[in-house]
Amino acid sequence: MAKKSTSISVFFPCYNDAKTIGGLVKDAFDTLAKIAKDHEVIVVNDGSRDESGEVLLKLAKKHKKLKVVTHKKNRGYGGALKSGFANASKDLVFYTDGDGQYDVNEMPILLSLMTPDVSFINGIKMRRGDVPHRIFFGNMHRFINRWLFWLPIYDVDCDFRLIRRDIIKKIKLQSNSGSICIELAKKAERAGAVFRQVSVHHYDRKYGQSQFFRPSKIIKTYLDIGALWLKLMIFDNSSR
């Protein structure tokens, strides 16, 4: 069990996650009460068009340590993560997606690995809780980008991360699409981050559909990845 002196921010990017975000917030506060004396929970409502706003309004009345950041227009996954990092104020920052495919109760596993010499804990999905074609393309995406960018982590597509805020403050994230995960890992490495990885569960999606697996989103993300590769690996291989 982690020491209660831990200072940690937890945030969730939320886009049309009205049916799952309430449970995630509850689990986050329940878990943080056991492991962290100083904590906060942040939800970035990234222009949701469902009832997420109403759900978050009720949650904010119930939880004093809940901060809701609202984007009037959808900024994309990267835009939501940048807002989450910008609003986090504690020593450690944990985030995972608002769709409920990861278990927030596994956060202490990551925290137990955050020894003084480590600054970035990344999850590895034990099995991917998705339909077969998504598993295939997800594995291909992970493999290609790991070697294109010489990434320090195995599963860049696993959005279950715990990072020291000191590392986040050293880097400037620019991506607004899913390419931000690659940018985050690579720039953190160049900023001196020491990584550890651990297996976590990934569950089937109970509600809604992925916002990534749409032709326009996929094209936008891979155009961004191409531009990111040129910037980080060709033109400025020391960029933060």
C-alpha positions as CSV (number, residue, x, y, z in Angstrom):
1,M,0.0,0.0,0.0
2,A,1.3,3.4,-1.0
3,K,2.1,6.0,1.7
4,K,-0.8,8.4,2.5
5,S,1.5,11.3,2.0
6,T,1.2,10.8,-1.8
7,S,0.0,13.8,-3.8
8,I,-1.8,12.9,-6.9
9,S,-4.1,14.3,-9.6
10,V,-6.4,11.9,-11.5
11,F,-8.1,13.0,-14.7
12,F,-10.4,11.6,-17.3
13,P,-10.9,12.9,-20.8
14,C,-14.6,12.6,-21.4
15,Y,-16.5,12.6,-24.8
16,N,-20.0,11.3,-24.7
17,D,-19.2,9.1,-21.7
18,A,-22.3,9.9,-19.6
19,K,-23.0,6.3,-18.8
20,T,-19.5,5.5,-17.5
21,I,-18.0,8.7,-16.1
22,G,-19.9,8.7,-12.9
23,G,-18.6,5.2,-12.0
24,L,-15.1,6.2,-12.8
25,V,-15.2,9.3,-10.6
26,K,-16.6,7.3,-7.7
27,D,-14.0,4.6,-8.1
28,A,-11.2,7.3,-8.3
29,F,-12.3,9.0,-5.1
30,D,-12.7,5.6,-3.3
31,T,-9.2,4.5,-4.4
32,L,-7.6,7.9,-3.6
33,A,-9.0,7.9,-0.1
34,K,-6.9,4.8,0.6
35,I,-3.7,5.8,-1.0
36,A,-3.3,9.6,-1.1
37,K,-3.6,12.3,1.6
38,D,-3.5,15.1,-1.0
39,H,-5.6,14.4,-4.2
40,E,-8.0,15.8,-6.8
41,V,-10.0,14.4,-9.6
42,I,-10.5,16.3,-12.9
43,V,-12.8,15.5,-15.8
44,V,-12.3,17.2,-19.1
45,N,-15.6,17.3,-20.9
46,D,-14.4,17.6,-24.5
47,G,-17.5,19.0,-26.1
48,S,-19.8,16.1,-25.3
49,R,-23.1,16.0,-27.1
50,D,-24.8,13.5,-24.7
51,E,-25.8,14.0,-21.0
52,S,-22.1,14.1,-19.8
53,G,-22.5,17.8,-18.8
54,E,-25.5,17.2,-16.6
55,V,-23.9,14.1,-15.0
56,L,-20.7,16.1,-14.2
57,L,-22.7,18.9,-12.8
58,K,-24.4,16.6,-10.3
59,L,-21.0,14.9,-9.5
60,A,-19.4,18.3,-8.8
61,K,-22.1,19.1,-6.2
62,K,-21.4,15.8,-4.5
63,H,-17.5,15.8,-4.6
64,K,-15.8,19.0,-3.5
65,K,-12.5,17.8,-4.9
66,L,-13.8,17.2,-8.4
67,K,-12.9,19.8,-11.0
68,V,-14.8,19.9,-14.3
69,V,-13.1,21.4,-17.3
70,T,-15.5,22.1,-20.2
71,H,-14.6,22.5,-23.8
72,K,-17.5,24.1,-25.7
73,K,-16.2,22.5,-28.9
74,N,-14.6,19.1,-29.2
75,R,-10.8,19.6,-29.4
76,G,-9.9,16.0,-30.0
77,Y,-8.2,13.4,-27.7
78,G,-4.9,15.3,-27.6
79,G,-6.7,18.6,-26.8
80,A,-8.5,16.9,-23.9
81,L,-5.2,15.4,-22.5
82,K,-3.5,18.8,-22.7
83,S,-6.3,20.4,-20.7
84,G,-6.0,17.6,-18.1
85,F,-2.3,18.0,-17.7
86,A,-2.6,21.8,-17.6
87,N,-5.2,21.6,-14.7
88,A,-3.4,19.0,-12.7
89,S,-1.7,20.5,-9.6
90,K,-0.4,17.5,-7.6
91,D,3.1,15.8,-7.7
92,L,1.8,12.8,-9.6
93,V,-0.6,12.7,-12.5
94,F,-2.7,9.7,-13.4
95,Y,-5.1,9.5,-16.3
96,T,-7.2,7.0,-18.2
97,D,-10.1,7.2,-20.6
98,G,-13.6,8.1,-19.7
99,D,-15.2,5.1,-21.5
100,G,-14.6,2.6,-18.6
101,Q,-12.4,0.1,-20.5
102,Y,-9.8,0.3,-17.8
103,D,-10.2,-0.3,-14.1
104,V,-9.3,2.7,-11.9
105,N,-9.0,0.4,-8.9
106,E,-5.8,-0.8,-10.5
107,M,-4.2,2.6,-10.0
108,P,-2.4,1.5,-6.8
109,I,-0.4,-1.1,-8.8
110,L,1.1,1.7,-10.8
111,L,1.7,3.8,-7.7
112,S,3.6,1.0,-6.0
113,L,6.1,1.0,-8.9
114,M,6.7,4.8,-8.6
115,T,9.9,4.5,-6.7
116,P,12.1,7.7,-6.3
117,D,14.2,6.7,-9.4
118,V,11.1,6.3,-11.7
119,S,9.0,9.0,-13.3
120,F,6.7,7.4,-15.8
121,I,4.6,4.2,-15.3
122,N,2.8,2.9,-18.4
123,G,0.3,0.1,-18.6
124,I,0.4,-2.9,-20.9
125,K,-3.0,-4.4,-21.9
126,M,-3.2,-8.1,-20.8
127,R,-5.7,-8.6,-23.5
128,R,-7.5,-6.1,-25.6
129,G,-11.3,-6.0,-24.9
130,D,-12.3,-5.2,-28.5
131,V,-13.7,-6.8,-31.6
132,P,-11.1,-8.8,-33.7
133,H,-10.5,-6.2,-36.4
134,R,-9.8,-3.5,-33.8
135,I,-7.4,-5.8,-32.0
136,F,-5.5,-6.5,-35.2
137,F,-5.2,-2.9,-36.2
138,G,-4.4,-1.9,-32.7
139,N,-1.5,-4.3,-32.5
140,M,-0.2,-3.2,-35.9
141,H,-0.5,0.5,-34.8
142,R,1.4,-0.3,-31.6
143,F,4.2,-2.2,-33.4
144,I,4.8,0.2,-36.2
145,N,4.9,3.3,-34.0
146,R,7.1,1.7,-31.4
147,W,9.8,1.2,-34.0
148,L,9.2,4.3,-36.0
149,F,9.8,6.5,-33.0
150,W,12.0,4.1,-31.0
151,L,9.6,4.4,-28.1
152,P,10.7,3.5,-24.6
153,I,7.4,1.7,-23.9
154,Y,5.8,-1.4,-25.4
155,D,2.1,-0.4,-25.5
156,V,1.8,3.2,-26.5
157,D,-1.9,2.6,-27.1
158,C,-2.5,1.8,-23.4
159,D,-4.0,4.9,-21.9
160,F,-3.4,4.0,-18.3
161,R,-0.5,6.1,-17.1
162,L,1.0,7.6,-13.9
163,I,3.6,10.4,-14.5
164,R,5.5,12.8,-12.3
165,R,4.3,16.3,-12.9
166,D,7.9,17.5,-13.0
167,I,8.3,15.6,-16.2
168,I,5.1,17.0,-17.7
169,K,6.3,20.5,-16.9
170,K,9.5,20.0,-18.9
171,I,7.7,19.2,-22.2
172,K,5.4,21.0,-24.5
173,L,2.6,18.8,-26.1
174,Q,1.2,20.0,-29.4
175,S,-0.9,17.1,-30.8
176,N,-4.7,17.3,-30.7
177,S,-5.3,13.8,-32.0
178,G,-4.5,10.3,-30.8
179,S,-0.9,11.0,-31.9
180,I,-0.4,12.7,-28.5
181,C,0.3,9.4,-26.8
182,I,3.4,8.9,-29.0
183,E,4.4,12.5,-28.5
184,L,4.0,12.2,-24.7
185,A,6.1,9.1,-24.4
186,K,8.9,10.3,-26.7
187,K,9.2,13.8,-25.3
188,A,9.1,12.5,-21.7
189,E,12.0,10.2,-22.6
190,R,14.0,13.1,-24.0
191,A,13.2,15.1,-20.9
192,G,14.9,12.4,-18.8
193,A,12.0,10.2,-17.7
194,V,12.7,6.8,-16.3
195,F,10.0,4.3,-17.4
196,R,8.4,1.2,-15.8
197,Q,5.7,-0.9,-17.3
198,V,3.1,-3.2,-15.8
199,S,0.2,-5.3,-17.1
200,V,-3.3,-4.1,-16.6
201,H,-6.8,-5.3,-17.6
202,H,-8.6,-3.9,-20.6
203,Y,-12.4,-4.6,-20.7
204,D,-15.0,-4.7,-23.4
205,R,-16.7,-1.5,-24.1
206,K,-20.2,-1.5,-22.5
207,Y,-21.6,1.7,-24.0
208,G,-21.1,3.8,-27.1
209,Q,-18.6,3.5,-29.8
210,S,-14.9,4.4,-30.1
211,Q,-14.4,7.9,-31.5
212,F,-11.1,6.9,-33.1
213,F,-12.3,4.2,-35.5
214,R,-13.9,6.5,-38.0
215,P,-12.3,7.2,-41.4
216,S,-11.9,10.9,-40.8
217,K,-10.3,10.4,-37.3
218,I,-8.0,7.7,-38.5
219,I,-6.8,9.8,-41.5
220,K,-6.3,12.8,-39.2
221,T,-4.4,10.8,-36.6
222,Y,-2.0,9.2,-39.1
223,L,-1.4,12.5,-40.9
224,D,-0.5,13.9,-37.4
225,I,1.8,10.9,-36.8
226,G,3.6,11.5,-40.0
227,A,4.2,15.1,-39.2
228,L,5.3,14.2,-35.7
229,W,7.8,11.7,-37.0
230,L,9.3,14.3,-39.3
231,K,9.5,16.8,-36.5
232,L,10.8,14.5,-33.7
233,M,12.9,12.0,-35.7
234,I,14.3,14.0,-38.6
235,F,14.3,17.8,-38.2
236,D,14.7,18.0,-34.4
237,N,15.6,14.8,-32.7
238,S,16.2,16.6,-29.4
239,S,12.8,18.3,-29.3
240,R,10.8,18.5,-26.1
